[in-house]
Amino acid sequence: AQAVVAKELKKTLAYSTASQIGYMMLAIGIGGMGLQFAVGYAAGLFHFMNHAIFKAAAFMAAGAVIHACETRFMNEMGGLGTKMKFTFATMLISVLALSGVPPFSGFWSKDAILLVTWEAGQFWLYLIAAVTAALTFIYSLKIVGWVFLGRKSAHVTKLEDEGMRIHEARPIMYVPYVALGVITIVIGVLGPLVEQTLGSFLGSSLVLATTVQEAALPTDLHYLS
């Protein structure tokens, strides 16, 4: 909810990070409540991996915007979509993935977490997670609308009147976050395959670890397992 009302660009992204960590812990916790721990763990880890990529892209793009506009407040930006096209495209991809919009990577991992929660019979936790996803989409739209779309703010107009030309960051800055945006799309396209591979690997690893642990127990303690 704080991300919905925040005006600072990076602070909004930071609040979002706290929310997504909650999503990851939800998956692991729900998985641990039943016999599908590997499924929950895989969903949480998958979202962790996806989030690391698209949120890194979003933060770097935000840094480029703040540097260009000389302000950290979104209401002092506006109209940057045509001036910073690579940054705009990257931020759009990142927030769509963050919001769980298909076919971007975040859709698959969020869907996996919601599915685990539903199958565990935790209706109220499922409802909270769904509402959280809706709030994520709201503040993602706010970021795109305030920063890149709509009219220029008075601050941007003032900078231009003073002779400053707001423009795209140098390649050394935008190439890394554009590359992360492309990876987000690739993972989104291959999402089911990545999720299945990760789940199979974790499932076999957890079974092996449990077998080794039980084998290491003294014979008279096996009844405790």
C-alpha positions in Angstrom: 0.0 0.0 0.0 2.9 2.4 0.7 4.1 1.9 -2.9 0.8 3.1 -4.2 1.1 6.5 -2.4 4.9 7.0 -2.6 6.1 9.8 -4.9 9.8 8.9 -4.9 10.7 6.5 -7.8 13.2 4.3 -6.0 11.2 4.3 -2.8 8.3 2.9 -4.7 10.5 0.2 -6.1 11.9 -0.5 -2.7 8.4 -1.0 -1.2 7.7 -3.3 -4.1 10.7 -5.4 -3.2 9.5 -5.9 0.3 6.1 -7.0 -1.1 7.7 -9.5 -3.4 9.9 -11.0 -0.7 6.6 -11.6 1.1 5.4 -13.5 -2.0 8.6 -15.7 -1.9 8.2 -16.5 1.8 4.5 -17.3 1.2 5.4 -20.0 -1.3 8.0 -21.6 1.0 5.7 -21.4 4.0 2.7 -22.9 2.2 4.9 -25.6 0.7 6.1 -26.5 4.2 2.6 -27.0 5.5 2.0 -30.1 3.4 3.7 -32.8 1.4 4.4 -30.5 -1.6 7.4 -28.7 -0.1 9.4 -29.1 -3.2 6.6 -27.4 -5.3 6.4 -24.4 -2.9 10.1 -24.1 -2.6 10.5 -24.2 -6.4 7.8 -21.5 -6.8 9.5 -19.2 -4.2 12.9 -19.7 -5.7 11.6 -19.2 -9.3 10.1 -15.9 -8.2 13.3 -15.0 -6.4 15.3 -15.5 -9.6 12.8 -13.6 -11.8 12.6 -10.7 -9.3 16.3 -10.4 -9.1 16.5 -9.8 -12.9 13.6 -7.5 -13.6 13.9 -5.5 -10.4 17.6 -4.9 -11.1 16.7 -3.6 -14.5 14.0 -1.4 -13.0 16.4 0.1 -10.4 19.1 0.8 -13.0 16.5 2.4 -15.3 15.3 4.5 -12.4 18.8 5.6 -11.7 19.2 6.8 -15.3 15.9 8.7 -15.1 16.8 10.4 -11.8 20.2 11.4 -13.2 18.6 12.8 -16.3 15.8 14.8 -14.5 17.8 15.8 -11.4 15.0 14.8 -9.2 13.9 11.6 -7.4 10.2 12.5 -7.4 7.9 11.1 -10.1 5.5 14.0 -10.1 8.5 16.2 -11.2 9.2 14.0 -14.2 6.7 13.2 -17.1 6.9 12.9 -20.8 10.2 11.0 -20.9 8.9 8.2 -23.1 10.1 9.9 -26.3 13.3 11.2 -24.8 14.6 8.0 -23.2 13.2 5.2 -25.3 15.5 2.4 -24.2 14.9 3.3 -20.6 11.2 3.5 -21.1 11.1 0.1 -22.8 13.1 -1.5 -20.1 11.1 0.0 -17.3 7.8 -1.0 -19.0 9.1 -4.6 -19.4 10.2 -4.6 -15.8 7.0 -3.4 -14.2 4.9 -5.7 -16.4 6.9 -8.6 -15.2 6.6 -7.3 -11.7 2.8 -7.1 -12.1 2.6 -10.6 -13.3 1.4 -9.8 -16.8 1.9 -12.6 -19.4 4.1 -13.5 -21.1 6.8 -11.8 -19.0 8.7 -13.8 -16.4 6.9 -12.6 -13.3 3.6 -14.1 -14.6 4.8 -17.7 -14.3 6.4 -17.4 -10.9 3.5 -15.4 -9.4 1.0 -17.9 -10.9 3.0 -20.8 -9.4 2.8 -19.2 -6.0 -0.9 -18.5 -6.2 -1.5 -22.1 -7.4 0.5 -23.6 -4.5 -1.5 -21.4 -2.1 -4.9 -22.4 -3.6 -4.0 -26.1 -3.7 -3.0 -25.9 0.0 -6.5 -24.8 0.8 -5.4 -21.4 2.2 -8.2 -19.3 0.7 -7.5 -16.2 2.8 -3.8 -16.2 2.0 -4.6 -16.7 -1.6 -7.0 -13.7 -1.5 -4.3 -11.5 0.2 -1.8 -12.5 -2.4 -4.3 -11.7 -5.2 -5.0 -8.3 -3.8 -1.3 -7.7 -3.4 -0.9 -8.5 -7.1 -3.6 -6.0 -8.0 -1.9 -3.3 -5.9 1.4 -4.1 -7.7 -0.3 -3.4 -11.0 -1.7 -0.1 -9.8 1.7 1.4 -8.7 3.3 0.0 -11.8 0.9 2.0 -13.9 1.7 5.0 -11.7 5.4 4.7 -12.4 4.9 4.4 -16.2 2.3 7.2 -16.2 4.1 9.7 -14.1 7.6 9.2 -15.4 7.2 8.4 -19.1 3.7 9.3 -20.3 1.5 12.3 -20.0 2.6 15.9 -20.0 6.0 17.3 -18.9 6.1 18.5 -15.4 7.0 22.1 -14.5 10.3 20.9 -13.3 11.2 19.3 -16.6 10.0 22.4 -18.5 12.2 24.6 -16.2 15.2 22.4 -17.0 14.6 22.7 -20.7 14.1 26.4 -20.5 17.5 26.7 -18.8 19.1 24.9 -21.7 19.3 21.4 -20.4 18.3 18.7 -22.8 17.0 15.5 -21.2 18.2 12.6 -23.2 18.9 8.9 -23.1 21.7 7.6 -20.9 25.0 6.6 -22.4 25.3 3.1 -23.7 27.6 2.1 -20.8 24.6 2.8 -18.6 21.6 1.6 -20.6 23.1 -1.6 -22.2 23.1 -3.5 -18.9 19.5 -2.8 -18.0 18.3 -3.3 -21.6 20.0 -6.7 -21.5 18.2 -7.6 -18.3 14.9 -6.6 -19.9 15.6 -8.9 -22.8 16.4 -11.8 -20.4 13.1 -11.1 -18.6 11.3 -11.6 -22.0 13.2 -14.8 -22.8 12.4 -16.3 -19.4 8.8 -15.3 -19.9 8.7 -17.1 -23.2 10.4 -20.2 -21.7 8.6 -19.8 -18.4 6.8 -23.2 -18.1 10.0 -25.1 -19.2 12.2 -23.2 -16.7 9.6 -23.8 -13.9 9.4 -27.5 -14.7 13.1 -27.9 -14.8 13.6 -26.1 -11.6 10.9 -28.0 -9.9 12.3 -31.4 -11.0 15.8 -30.5 -9.9 14.7 -29.3 -6.5 12.3 -32.3 -6.0 15.1 -34.8 -6.7 17.6 -32.9 -4.6 15.3 -32.7 -1.6 14.5 -36.4 -1.8 18.2 -37.2 -2.0 19.0 -35.0 1.0 16.2 -36.6 3.1 17.4 -40.1 2.2 21.0 -39.2 3.1 19.9 -37.7 6.4 17.8 -40.7 7.3 20.6 -43.1 6.5 22.9 -41.1 8.8 20.6 -41.6 11.8 21.4 -44.3 14.4 19.3 -47.4 13.8 17.3 -47.0 17.1 16.3 -43.4 16.1 14.8 -44.2 12.7 11.4 -44.4 14.2 11.5 -40.7 14.9 11.7 -39.8 11.1 
